[in-house]
Amino acid sequence: MLSNIELKKIIKNMTIEEKIGQINQPHFGWQIWFKENNEIYLTNEFKDFIKKFGGVGSIYGVLRTDPWTKKNFENSFINENEQRIVINKIKEYVIQNTRLKIPPLFSEEVTHGILTLFSNVLPTNISIGSSFDKEKFKIVLKYLRKELISKGINLALFSGLDIPKDKRWGRTEECFGEDPFLAAIFNNLLVKTIQKDNNVSVCLKHFVAYGSSEEGKNGLNSIIGNNELKEIHIKPALGAIKAGVDFMMVAYNEIDGIPCIVNKELLTNLLRKKLKYKGALMADGFAIDAMTGYICKNDYESASMALNAGVDISLWDKSFINLEQAINKNLIKMSQLDESVHRILSIKNKLGLFDKNKNYNVFEFDKFKENYKKNIIELAASASVVLKNENSLLPIKNPDKIKKVLLISRNDYDIYDQLGDYTSFQNKTESILDGVLKFFKNQNICIEQSNFNVKNDFIKKYDLVIVISGDSSKRNFDAEFLENGALKTSKIKTMTSGEGVDEIDLNLRIEEKYFFENVKHDKIITILTLAKPRIITDVVNKSKSILNIGYPGNYGNELIFKLLEGSLEPSGRLNHTFPIRENLNSLTYNNKNVKDYKYFNNDSEILFEFGYGLGYGEPTKIKILSLDLNKAYISIKNNTNINKVETLLIFGKKEFCLPTPRKSELVDFKKIRLKPFEEKKITVKFNNVFEKYNDLNSSIWIFNGINKIKVK
């Protein structure tokens, strides 16, 4: 590892072209290589860039395979080993054909698993957030880190900084929930786990208030005050900064009319100086170029405004390559360019890229795959939320009493409907639907299928009806995409969520909504795959049991089998407030409506509150054993003869303070695993790194998903 003096010496001896090369990420990585007669070749365009700029800071998406890239099993990698071969070939070319021999970073989307072939798909963030399960999330992240290293990826792009205000926003699925403390804790855990041992850097996106855009429309202006910015939207980043995150990606949106990408007050004065962020700032795709013709007259003005604001490295922008013009016209100083180069090279140095003897493909990942799969399924179970369970219909304990089952779903339902946006092609095809079929067929129970157009006269012939309803972020090959990969249009209207899929309301699809309004049957189990809090009032009224599994990842078939038989317990809690009707798109539990003001013509707004969730069986018993100003010592007991997973959320409420208090705020959360009749004693804290609730003017209570236990 080089010393800081050695790094500065390298920068001092660099040409301006070499410096510009190191702060650019200009390529669609999947386009810089191709195969011919089973040999890997690099394109002349890529080689010309390396020759001109003496290297490159980072290369995005060499391994990316999805409908946008048009790369799949037929025209891309034949196996995981070929992925490593391509990465190594590009790296070696850069080293061997440049004066300074500085390897590039290789960045890939890891929104919920690596966006490439032969990789697992994890539950999306909206599901992970509803697990409130730090322990299980950390285990899954450890395997993900091994997988990243095994493929040669050293820069992983994760979502995690966004808090959705208007839930119609298509990227709500990428958020950990509506609570900033929850997001901060998971971001902190993510950064610490992935960046451990300095093999992979994390880039968290998007800074800041991207989820607060007007009307839930992607990238529009965010109208928020300084206190709202601090209390809600900055907090998720603080968790990452505390963990030492290497990169953060700057958001597309404006805040009160100033685009984040050129907002010096935000990126330099607040983030770097006040919040002490030490890492690098990456532009989002084409965000700098988008300033040209909008607020800037030409490319080099756009580039200089971004660099002046605090941006260190671009993503696909052409304007950032023209920084030499900005220097020649005295729009930026060479010292500013050197600062950004130093940040990029410092991260490369930390990762060992200057160490010629470092082995980047440390792990043969095959030996970890079964344990990885097991923990993904368990995380998905921990994230699944029981919303209703009359007569303990779930799990299905006496299948022998069921003679005939009807399974209702969309005609085109497949594995991609359960995975979320930013998902690669899968070499397995079994979906949640297949898991339900397998469960009943294994019990020798007749199960038949239908779509949502089924009539009540037909339904009444069945003892039990299973309905699979909810969202889909399934992209398809005929879709048109914007230049940054967001969806533009699609002939097949399959998507209800994902980047560029912002909807006008929170209703279910028309055919599913109509079905629940009109269906008549006294034993319906509804399995929801929700990417955002939907209006499901009719679902609740017509179903005996409701299980929301969100987007559970590529083992959804095995997950639902285990949840139906009861070998895994769905122990999640809602990480969003669910509205009871239309036009309530921005409900949150931690608002400032302390007097509970309601619309004149609407008495009720909330269907399910933040933190709600039933689990299986009888709730655990909680007792307060002792109490002081900072914490409570409690006992929690499982009074059943089955294993029980309990989720406890600890809330605080302030009084008599400025800024004005919120109705409540999440202070802490715990996941507790109990054997039959087991009792555990634990400590719950009233303070966290952001908030203090140990004064006499604060209230504290514990919520187990059903009951609230007042502590003080």
Helices and strands as residue ranges (DSSP letters): H 4-12, H 16-22, G 29-31, E 33-36, E 39-42, H 44-53, E 58-60, H 80-96, E 105-109, H 125-131, H 134-151, E 155-159, G 170-174, H 180-194, G 196-198, E 201-207, G 210-212, G 214-216, H 226-228, I 229-234, H 235-243, E 247-250, E 254-255, E 258-259, G 260-262, H 264-264, I 265-274, E 280-282, G 289-291, H 299-309, G 319-322, H 323-328, H 334-350, G 365-368, H 369-383, E 385-389, G 390-392, G 399-401, E 404-408, G 415-418, H 432-442, E 446-450, H 456-459, E 464-470, E 480-481, E 487-489, H 510-518, E 524-529, H 537-542, E 545-548, H 556-565, E 578-579, E 606-608, E 621-627, E 631-637, E 644-653, E 665-674, E 679-685, E 699-703, E 708-710
